Amino acid sequence: MNDDSNSAPRVPSSSGYRPITSSTSSTISDEQTSPYHQVVKSLKSWWREEITGAIDQAEVIEKRRAECSLSERYLFMTAMSAGIAVLGLLLSSPAVVIGAMLLSPLMDPIMGLGFALAIGDFQWLKQSARSLFWGSFMAIALTAGLVFLSPIQTITPEIAARTQPNLFDLFVALFSALAGAYAMIRGREGTIVGVAIATALMPPLAVVGFGLATLNWTVFSGALLLYVTNLITIALTALAMARLYGFRTSLSERNTFFQNIAVAVVFIALAIPLAFSLQQIAWQTNAQRIVRAEIREKFPSDSILDELEIEFGTEPVAVVAKMLTPTVDTSAEAQIERALSARLDQPVELTLTQFQVPTGASAAEQAQLSTARAREEAAALERAATLATRLALVAGVSEDDVLVDRTRRKAMVRAERLEGATLAAYRALERRIAATEPDWTIELLPPLAALPNAIPFGEDGPTMDGIRALGVIEWAAGRVDVPIVLSGNAEEGEEAAAILNERGVEVQLNPDFGPLRAEWGELSE
């Protein structure tokens, strides 16, 4: 018998294989017991048992799926959020815009897209996409309609801030989505409020509607890119977090690999234009610094650059500047224009206006102060004109019928009779305008419409409806110089009269057996 039968099988060296001997077994054993291998193995075991094992995936999926449905609540809250968002943008009110973010339910279907991709649920994916499409479409259509009907269609700072997305916006959406996905998976959804604010899904949609209504392609495309950036980043981040926490997919390993590659490609595709946008912003910031330095360099040190506007979107770049200087240099404009064209490496058209002021910084500062006051006066005139236009619109009269006292900051208009409008409606119109002009006293004088025909009382005094009715009576008494008569239950009438007297409203009592109501009296001759 051959002794070779008891030895390890021999394989030719050219095959690339080598026999498993006691030495190689020892090497493999050493690798498996190495500290690094043990740490990795312990971390994997801890993550699988303590983290992913503690998550009820079925419960998470069921809850996420339910919140992605195209329900009445979803559509209503989306519409309300869109309306609040566009009003906040038009009024340039950050507080109102934040309120719209908190109401917006768009986060749910976007997260649903990510979870559906993670588990390979095509029906859930279609459900989330359908809800997201109709919610976005309704928000854009509603905001476009409101802007189209609005007398205010200027680009406010809140609108402009959402028209030039950059790489930082991508990272904001990424970190916010990480927090949101974690909160949803771990059942700590209270943090979703903060995530909704950070990602700001609804305001960009409202700006898209603004751009559509005003036919402004720059605003429309910039806001749409910001919305798509937030949408895709949140969905793909939710996908990655779901995979990390062990949510399984029915896809094959090959399809899963290609899905992961597609996610990476989408992130890169988003990052490229946003990085270019960030580079453009950085270049424009540096260009502004260069323009200021070049203009100041051509004038004495006690000169003041009073005004500077740069329009980078034109060809050539348009620069408009005003200089307060003790000496006027007629050749400065051409010299600065050539220097700027060379330093910015592109054509520049400079419009430089020089104002000669006495020598000395204090004199220049005084001239600058005068210029600032002139600008404030012009802005005040424009604001008063805008206010007159709005009051004329709600009152149904011409602007000439609106009395505006800019010194006392008071505006007053007598409204025409609007069919079906009650005194409460006129009061609401006045309050709506007054809320946007806190520094002004607004008075909308209503026609002699009917006072509240019922002032409900309960055991403890006027009910909520009764309090509202008394508020309307008080307001009407301050706007219409006609006596007010309270008719009905004597006891309730005396209590209502006491309340109105405390508010400076004199009323007459006419007790009878009917419910308490208010009527206009007759003027004494």
C-alpha positions as CSV (number, residue, x, y, z in Angstrom):
1,M,0.0,0.0,0.0
2,N,1.3,3.5,-1.0
3,D,2.2,5.8,1.9
4,D,1.0,8.8,0.0
5,S,-2.5,8.0,0.8
6,N,-2.0,9.2,4.4
7,S,-0.5,12.5,3.4
8,A,-2.3,15.8,2.4
9,P,-3.4,16.0,-1.2
10,R,-0.9,17.7,-3.5
11,V,-2.0,20.5,-5.8
12,P,0.3,21.9,-8.5
13,S,1.8,25.2,-7.4
14,S,0.7,26.9,-10.7
15,S,-3.0,26.4,-9.7
16,G,-2.8,29.1,-7.0
17,Y,-4.0,26.7,-4.3
18,R,-2.1,25.4,-1.4
19,P,-2.9,22.5,0.9
20,I,-4.5,23.3,4.3
21,T,-1.9,22.3,6.8
22,S,-1.6,22.8,10.5
23,S,0.2,26.0,9.9
24,T,-2.5,27.6,7.7
25,S,-5.2,26.4,10.1
26,S,-3.3,28.1,12.9
27,T,-3.2,31.4,10.8
28,I,-6.9,31.4,10.2
29,S,-7.5,30.7,13.9
30,D,-5.3,33.5,14.8
31,E,-7.1,35.9,12.5
32,Q,-10.5,34.9,13.9
33,T,-9.3,35.4,17.5
34,S,-7.4,38.7,16.8
35,P,-8.6,41.7,18.9
36,Y,-9.8,43.6,15.8
37,H,-11.9,40.6,14.6
38,Q,-13.3,40.1,18.1
39,V,-14.3,43.8,18.4
40,V,-16.0,43.8,15.0
41,K,-17.8,40.6,15.8
42,S,-18.9,42.0,19.2
43,L,-20.2,45.2,17.6
44,K,-22.2,43.3,15.0
45,S,-23.7,41.0,17.6
46,W,-24.5,44.0,19.9
47,W,-26.2,45.9,17.0
48,R,-28.1,42.9,15.8
49,E,-29.4,41.9,19.3
50,E,-29.7,45.2,21.2
51,I,-30.6,47.7,18.5
52,T,-32.3,46.1,15.5
53,G,-33.6,43.3,17.6
54,A,-35.5,45.7,19.9
55,I,-37.4,47.3,17.0
56,D,-40.8,46.1,16.0
57,Q,-40.4,46.4,12.3
58,A,-44.0,45.3,11.5
59,E,-45.3,48.1,13.8
60,V,-43.1,50.7,12.3
61,I,-44.0,49.7,8.7
62,E,-47.7,49.6,9.5
63,K,-47.6,53.1,11.1
64,R,-45.6,54.6,8.3
65,R,-47.9,53.1,5.7
66,A,-51.0,54.5,7.3
67,E,-49.6,58.0,7.4
68,C,-48.8,57.9,3.6
69,S,-52.4,57.5,2.5
70,L,-54.1,60.2,0.4
71,S,-56.6,61.1,3.1
72,E,-58.9,64.1,3.7
73,R,-56.8,65.2,6.6
74,Y,-53.6,65.0,4.5
75,L,-55.1,67.2,1.8
76,F,-56.7,69.7,4.2
77,M,-53.5,70.1,6.2
78,T,-51.4,70.5,3.1
79,A,-53.8,73.2,1.8
80,M,-53.7,75.1,5.1
81,S,-49.9,74.9,5.3
82,A,-49.6,76.1,1.7
83,G,-51.9,79.1,2.4
84,I,-50.1,80.1,5.5
85,A,-46.7,79.6,3.8
86,V,-47.4,81.9,0.9
87,L,-48.9,84.6,3.2
88,G,-45.8,84.4,5.4
89,L,-43.6,84.7,2.3
90,L,-45.5,87.7,0.9
91,L,-45.4,89.5,4.3
92,S,-41.8,88.4,4.8
93,S,-42.7,87.1,8.2
94,P,-40.4,84.2,9.4
95,A,-42.8,83.4,12.3
96,V,-45.7,82.8,9.8
97,V,-43.4,80.7,7.6
98,I,-42.3,78.5,10.5
99,G,-46.0,78.0,11.4
100,A,-46.6,76.7,7.9
101,M,-43.6,74.2,8.2
102,L,-45.1,72.8,11.4
103,L,-48.4,72.1,9.8
104,S,-47.1,70.6,6.6
105,P,-47.7,66.8,6.4
106,L,-45.5,66.3,3.3
107,M,-42.8,64.6,5.4
108,D,-44.9,61.5,5.8
109,P,-45.2,60.4,2.1
110,I,-41.5,61.3,1.5
111,M,-40.4,59.1,4.4
112,G,-42.8,56.5,3.0
113,L,-40.9,56.5,-0.3
114,G,-37.7,55.7,1.5
115,F,-39.1,52.9,3.7
116,A,-41.0,51.4,0.7
117,L,-37.7,51.3,-1.3
118,A,-35.9,49.7,1.7
119,I,-38.3,46.7,1.9
120,G,-39.1,46.5,-1.8
121,D,-42.9,47.2,-1.4
122,F,-44.0,48.4,-4.8
123,Q,-47.6,49.1,-3.7
124,W,-46.5,51.2,-0.8
125,L,-44.1,53.1,-3.1
126,K,-47.0,53.9,-5.5
127,Q,-49.2,55.0,-2.6
128,S,-46.5,57.4,-1.2
129,A,-45.7,58.8,-4.7
130,R,-49.4,59.4,-5.4
131,S,-49.9,61.2,-2.1
132,L,-46.8,63.3,-2.6
133,F,-47.7,64.2,-6.1
134,W,-51.2,65.4,-5.3
135,G,-50.1,67.2,-2.2
136,S,-47.4,69.0,-4.1
137,F,-49.6,69.8,-7.1
138,M,-52.4,71.1,-4.8
139,A,-49.9,73.3,-2.8
140,I,-48.4,74.8,-6.0
141,A,-51.8,75.4,-7.6
142,L,-53.3,77.0,-4.4
143,T,-50.3,79.3,-3.8
144,A,-50.1,80.3,-7.4
145,G,-53.8,81.2,-7.3
146,L,-53.4,83.2,-4.1
147,V,-50.4,85.1,-5.5
148,F,-52.2,85.8,-8.8
149,L,-55.1,87.4,-6.9
150,S,-52.9,89.2,-4.4
151,P,-52.1,92.9,-4.9
152,I,-48.6,92.2,-3.4
153,Q,-46.3,90.3,-5.8
154,T,-42.9,91.6,-4.9
155,I,-40.0,89.3,-4.2
156,T,-39.5,89.6,-0.4
157,P,-36.3,88.4,1.4
158,E,-38.1,85.2,2.5
159,I,-38.9,84.4,-1.1
160,A,-35.4,85.3,-2.4
161,A,-33.8,83.1,0.3
162,R,-35.4,80.0,-1.4
163,T,-34.4,80.7,-5.0
164,Q,-30.7,79.8,-4.9
165,P,-30.1,76.4,-3.3
166,N,-26.5,75.2,-2.7
167,L,-24.6,72.3,-1.2
168,F,-25.3,73.5,2.3
169,D,-29.1,72.9,1.7
170,L,-28.3,69.3,0.7
171,F,-26.5,68.8,4.0
172,V,-29.3,70.4,6.0
173,A,-31.8,68.0,4.4
174,L,-29.4,65.1,4.9
175,F,-28.9,65.7,8.7
176,S,-32.6,66.5,9.2
177,A,-33.6,63.3,7.4
178,L,-31.2,61.3,9.5
179,A,-32.9,62.7,12.7
180,G,-36.4,62.2,11.2
181,A,-35.8,58.6,10.1
182,Y,-34.2,57.7,13.5
183,A,-37.2,59.2,15.3
184,M,-39.7,57.3,13.3
185,I,-37.8,54.0,13.6
186,R,-37.2,54.4,17.4
187,G,-40.7,55.7,18.1
188,R,-39.5,59.1,19.2
189,E,-41.5,61.2,16.8
190,G,-41.6,64.4,18.9
191,T,-38.4,65.5,17.2
192,I,-40.2,65.5,13.8
193,V,-41.4,69.0,14.6
194,G,-37.7,70.2,14.6
195,V,-37.0,68.2,11.5
196,A,-40.0,69.7,9.6
197,I,-38.6,73.2,10.4
198,A,-35.1,72.3,9.3
199,T,-36.0,70.7,5.9
200,A,-38.6,73.3,5.1
201,L,-40.6,71.4,2.5
202,M,-43.7,73.6,2.2
203,P,-42.1,77.1,1.8
204,P,-40.1,76.1,-1.3
205,L,-43.3,74.8,-2.8
206,A,-45.0,78.1,-2.1
207,V,-42.2,79.9,-3.8
208,V,-42.7,77.6,-6.8
209,G,-46.3,78.7,-6.9
210,F,-45.2,82.4,-6.6
211,G,-42.8,81.9,-9.6
212,L,-45.6,80.3,-11.6
213,A,-48.1,83.1,-10.8
214,T,-45.6,85.9,-11.6
215,L,-44.1,84.0,-14.6
216,N,-40.6,84.4,-13.0
217,W,-38.5,81.4,-14.3
218,T,-35.6,82.2,-12.0
219,V,-37.7,82.0,-8.9
220,F,-39.7,79.0,-10.2
221,S,-36.6,76.9,-11.1
222,G,-34.6,77.8,-8.0
223,A,-37.3,77.0,-5.6
224,L,-38.2,73.8,-7.5
225,L,-34.6,72.6,-7.3
226,L,-34.6,73.3,-3.5
227,Y,-37.8,71.3,-3.1
228,V,-36.5,68.4,-5.2
229,T,-33.2,68.4,-3.3
230,N,-35.0,68.1,0.1
231,L,-37.4,65.5,-1.3
232,I,-34.9,63.2,-2.8
233,T,-32.4,63.6,0.1
234,I,-35.0,62.8,2.7
235,A,-36.3,59.8,0.8
236,L,-32.9,58.3,0.1
237,T,-31.7,58.9,3.7
238,A,-34.7,57.2,5.0
239,L,-33.9,54.2,2.8
240,A,-30.3,54.1,4.1
241,M,-31.5,54.3,7.7
242,A,-34.1,51.6,7.3
243,R,-31.4,49.3,5.8
244,L,-29.1,50.1,8.6
245,Y,-31.7,49.1,11.2
246,G,-32.3,45.8,9.5
247,F,-35.5,46.4,7.5
248,R,-35.3,43.5,4.9
249,T,-36.1,43.7,1.2
250,S,-37.5,41.1,-1.1
251,L,-35.0,42.1,-3.8
252,S,-32.1,39.8,-4.7
253,E,-28.6,40.7,-3.7
254,R,-27.8,41.7,-7.2
255,N,-30.8,44.1,-7.4
256,T,-30.0,45.5,-3.9
257,F,-26.5,46.2,-5.1
258,F,-27.7,48.1,-8.1
259,Q,-30.2,49.9,-5.9
260,N,-27.4,51.1,-3.7
261,I,-25.4,52.2,-6.6
262,A,-28.4,54.2,-7.9
263,V,-28.8,55.9,-4.5
264,A,-25.1,57.0,-4.6
265,V,-25.5,58.3,-8.2
266,V,-28.5,60.3,-7.3
267,F,-26.7,61.9,-4.3
268,I,-23.7,62.8,-6.6
269,A,-26.0,64.1,-9.3
270,L,-27.7,66.4,-6.8
271,A,-24.4,67.5,-5.2
272,I,-22.8,68.6,-8.5
273,P,-25.2,71.5,-9.4
274,L,-25.6,72.5,-5.7
275,A,-21.8,72.6,-5.3
276,F,-21.6,74.8,-8.4
277,S,-24.3,77.1,-6.9
278,L,-22.3,77.3,-3.6
279,Q,-19.2,78.2,-5.6
280,Q,-21.1,80.9,-7.4
281,I,-22.3,82.4,-4.1
282,A,-18.7,82.3,-2.8
283,W,-17.5,84.0,-6.0
284,Q,-20.2,86.7,-5.7
285,T,-19.3,87.4,-2.1
286,N,-15.6,87.8,-3.0
287,A,-16.6,90.0,-6.0
288,Q,-18.5,92.3,-3.7
289,R,-15.5,92.7,-1.5
290,I,-13.3,93.5,-4.6
291,V,-15.8,96.1,-5.9
292,R,-15.9,97.9,-2.6
293,A,-12.1,97.9,-2.3
294,E,-11.6,99.2,-5.8
295,I,-14.1,102.0,-5.5
296,R,-12.8,103.2,-2.1
297,E,-9.2,103.1,-3.3
298,K,-9.8,105.8,-5.9
299,F,-11.1,108.3,-3.4
300,P,-9.7,110.1,-0.3
301,S,-9.9,108.2,3.0
302,D,-12.6,110.5,4.4
303,S,-14.9,109.6,1.5
304,I,-17.9,107.3,2.1
305,L,-19.4,104.7,-0.2
306,D,-23.0,105.5,0.4
307,E,-24.7,103.0,-1.8
308,L,-23.7,99.9,-3.8
309,E,-25.8,97.6,-5.9
310,I,-24.3,94.7,-8.0
311,E,-26.4,92.7,-10.6
312,F,-24.5,89.5,-11.4
313,G,-27.2,88.2,-13.7
314,T,-26.5,90.7,-16.4
315,E,-23.9,90.7,-19.2
316,P,-21.8,92.7,-18.5
317,V,-22.0,92.7,-14.7
318,A,-23.9,95.9,-13.7
319,V,-22.5,97.9,-10.7
320,V,-24.3,101.0,-9.4
321,A,-22.5,103.1,-6.7
322,K,-22.9,106.4,-5.0
323,M,-19.9,108.1,-3.4
324,L,-19.8,111.0,-0.9
325,T,-16.4,112.7,-1.5
326,P,-14.8,116.1,-0.8
327,T,-13.3,116.1,-4.4
328,V,-15.1,114.9,-7.5
329,D,-12.9,112.8,-9.9
330,T,-14.4,112.7,-13.4
331,S,-12.0,110.0,-14.5
332,A,-12.7,107.7,-11.6
333,E,-15.6,105.8,-13.2
334,A,-13.6,104.7,-16.3
335,Q,-10.5,103.7,-14.2
336,I,-12.5,101.7,-11.7
337,E,-14.5,100.0,-14.5
338,R,-11.3,98.8,-16.2
339,A,-9.8,97.7,-12.9
340,L,-12.9,95.7,-12.0
341,S,-13.1,94.0,-15.4
342,A,-9.4,92.9,-15.0
343,R,-9.8,91.6,-11.4
344,L,-13.2,89.9,-12.0
345,D,-12.0,88.5,-15.3
346,Q,-15.3,89.5,-17.0
347,P,-16.9,92.7,-18.4
348,V,-18.2,95.2,-15.9
349,E,-20.4,98.2,-16.5
350,L,-20.0,100.8,-13.7
351,T,-22.5,103.6,-13.0
352,L,-20.8,105.9,-10.4
353,T,-22.5,108.9,-9.0
354,Q,-20.3,111.3,-7.0
355,F,-21.7,113.8,-4.4
356,Q,-19.3,116.5,-3.3
357,V,-19.5,117.2,0.4
358,P,-17.3,119.3,2.7
359,T,-14.0,117.9,3.8
360,G,-14.1,115.8,7.0
361,A,-15.7,112.6,8.1
362,S,-18.4,114.3,10.1
363,A,-19.6,116.3,7.1
364,A,-19.6,113.2,5.0
365,E,-21.5,111.3,7.7
366,Q,-24.0,114.2,7.8
367,A,-24.5,113.9,4.1
368,Q,-24.9,110.2,4.4
369,L,-27.5,110.7,7.1
370,S,-29.4,113.1,4.9
371,T,-29.4,110.6,2.1
372,A,-30.6,107.9,4.4
373,R,-33.5,110.1,5.7
374,A,-34.5,110.8,2.1
375,R,-34.6,107.1,1.4
376,E,-36.7,106.5,4.5
377,E,-39.1,109.2,3.5
378,A,-39.4,107.6,0.0
379,A,-40.0,104.2,1.6
380,A,-42.6,105.7,4.0
381,L,-44.4,107.3,1.0
382,E,-44.4,104.0,-0.8
383,R,-45.7,102.1,2.2
384,A,-48.5,104.7,2.8
385,A,-49.5,104.3,-0.9
386,T,-49.5,100.5,-0.6
387,L,-51.7,100.8,2.5
388,A,-54.1,103.1,0.8
389,T,-54.4,100.7,-2.1
390,R,-55.2,97.8,0.2
391,L,-57.7,99.7,2.2
392,A,-59.4,100.9,-1.0
393,L,-59.6,97.3,-2.2
394,V,-61.3,95.9,0.9
395,A,-63.6,98.9,1.3
396,G,-64.7,98.8,-2.3
397,V,-63.8,102.5,-3.0
398,S,-61.1,104.4,-4.9
399,E,-57.8,105.3,-3.4
400,D,-58.8,108.9,-3.3
401,D,-61.4,108.1,-0.7
402,V,-58.8,106.7,1.8
403,L,-57.5,109.2,4.3
404,V,-53.9,108.6,5.2
405,D,-52.1,110.7,7.9
406,R,-48.4,109.7,7.7
407,T,-47.5,112.0,10.6
408,R,-49.8,110.3,13.0
409,R,-49.6,107.0,11.2
410,K,-53.4,106.7,10.9
411,A,-55.4,105.5,7.9
412,M,-59.2,105.7,7.7
413,V,-61.7,104.7,5.0
414,R,-65.5,104.5,4.8
415,A,-66.5,101.2,3.3
416,E,-69.2,100.7,0.7
417,R,-72.0,98.2,1.5
418,L,-70.9,94.7,0.4
419,E,-73.7,92.3,-0.2
420,G,-74.0,89.7,2.6
421,A,-71.2,91.4,4.7
422,T,-72.0,91.7,8.4
423,L,-70.4,94.1,10.9
424,A,-68.3,91.2,12.1
425,A,-66.9,90.8,8.5
426,Y,-66.0,94.5,8.3
427,R,-64.3,94.2,11.7
428,A,-62.3,91.1,10.5
429,L,-61.1,93.0,7.4
430,E,-59.9,95.9,9.5
431,R,-58.1,93.6,11.9
432,R,-56.5,91.7,9.0
433,I,-54.9,94.9,7.6
434,A,-54.0,96.2,11.1
435,A,-52.1,93.0,11.8
436,T,-49.8,93.7,8.9
437,E,-49.3,97.4,9.9
438,P,-48.6,97.3,13.7
439,D,-47.2,100.9,13.7
440,W,-50.4,102.3,12.1
441,T,-53.9,103.0,13.5
442,I,-56.4,101.5,10.9
443,E,-60.1,102.5,11.0
444,L,-62.5,100.9,8.5
445,L,-65.9,102.7,8.9
446,P,-68.7,100.3,8.0
447,P,-72.1,101.1,6.6
448,L,-75.1,101.0,8.9
449,A,-75.5,97.2,8.8
450,A,-77.5,95.3,11.4
451,L,-76.0,94.8,14.8
452,P,-75.9,91.3,16.4
453,N,-79.5,90.1,16.7
454,A,-78.6,87.8,19.6
455,I,-76.3,88.2,22.6
456,P,-76.4,84.7,24.2
457,F,-76.1,84.5,28.0
458,G,-75.4,81.5,30.3
459,E,-75.5,81.0,34.0
460,D,-72.2,82.8,34.5
461,G,-72.8,85.7,32.1
462,P,-72.3,86.0,28.3
463,T,-71.3,82.8,26.5
464,M,-68.4,82.8,24.0
465,D,-70.8,83.8,21.2
466,G,-72.2,86.5,23.5
467,I,-68.7,87.9,24.2
468,R,-68.0,88.0,20.4
469,A,-71.3,89.8,19.8
470,L,-70.4,92.4,22.5
471,G,-67.0,92.8,20.8
472,V,-68.7,93.6,17.5
473,I,-71.0,96.1,19.2
474,E,-68.1,97.8,20.9
475,W,-66.2,98.1,17.6
476,A,-69.2,99.3,15.7
477,A,-70.0,102.0,18.4
478,G,-66.4,103.3,17.9
479,R,-66.8,103.5,14.1
480,V,-70.4,104.7,13.7
481,D,-71.7,107.7,15.6
482,V,-75.2,106.4,16.2
483,P,-76.7,105.4,19.6
484,I,-77.0,101.7,20.4
485,V,-80.1,100.2,22.1
486,L,-80.2,96.8,23.9
487,S,-83.6,95.2,23.8
488,G,-84.7,92.0,25.5
489,N,-84.2,90.4,28.9
490,A,-83.8,93.2,31.5
491,E,-81.3,91.4,33.7
492,E,-79.1,90.3,30.8
493,G,-79.5,93.8,29.3
494,E,-78.2,95.5,32.5
495,E,-75.2,93.1,32.6
496,A,-74.4,93.7,29.0
497,A,-74.7,97.4,29.4
498,A,-72.3,97.3,32.4
499,I,-69.7,95.5,30.3
500,L,-70.1,97.9,27.4
501,N,-70.0,100.9,29.7
502,E,-66.6,99.7,31.1
503,R,-65.3,99.7,27.5
504,G,-66.5,103.3,27.0
505,V,-69.7,102.5,25.1
506,E,-72.9,104.2,26.2
507,V,-76.1,102.2,25.4
508,Q,-79.8,102.6,26.0
509,L,-81.9,99.8,27.5
510,N,-85.3,98.7,26.2
511,P,-86.5,95.7,28.3
512,D,-89.0,93.3,26.8
513,F,-89.7,89.6,26.9
514,G,-87.6,88.6,23.9
515,P,-83.9,87.4,23.7
516,L,-81.2,90.1,24.3
517,R,-80.3,91.8,21.0
518,A,-78.7,95.1,19.8
519,E,-80.2,97.7,17.5
520,W,-79.3,101.1,16.2
521,G,-81.1,103.9,18.0
522,E,-82.3,107.3,16.6
523,L,-80.1,110.3,16.6
524,S,-81.3,113.1,19.0
525,E,-81.9,116.4,17.3
